[in-house]
């Protein structure tokens, strides 16, 4: 069993901590997320082709999805699916975590490093991916149920009427308020589970329960900075959506790189081994 310690409580006895023990900082400054963003920004521009290529790939994928929604007349679901992106985004950024890890370790980086990440806990990371996918599908299902409850079973309103219905009718306002509350609760739960667990699973040989527990404890131990970090991520995603996905080309890799630095600032594994052995002969 992996021992999880809060750093302030464990600081005096850190030398006696067992190898592999996880230490969670409890004194992270409120404004630390700005430093994480700064570090992520520097990583982005140290590897601009890989990082921006990563962002462009997911922007194009999102655009294809939107075109598909338009082709079947489901444009009104765009906001629902965009909100769900926040639930699965941490899993999609594993390659960006690897780029930042290699930059931190002074290791060489090429496209294969971002595409074929040497994950330390692949099976456990896959389980986490399934959990996030289930959360995403649950959110879509909940949204569809709320549409039916508030707008009736006659199908989604036409796109040209959707915003007017949502903002200027009692049923639409009820849907907006209820959807925001339910979606916010689901997002907060998933955020606590995945904020730091995915970088931990990627870089350490650890089980998913321990990784999730570490993430939740880290969020609880540092509520102010972790809340600020969640707000910054949501704001950058909103800018990406509002810019017709162009902003995601920069926002997505920036969030991914900064998330690695958030993980490194909040979580420490005692006497951690080399994360992924460098391959000197390619």
Order of alpha helices (4+ residues) and beta strands (2+ residues): beta-alpha-beta-alpha-alpha-alpha-alpha-alpha-alpha-alpha-alpha-alpha-alpha-alpha-alpha-beta
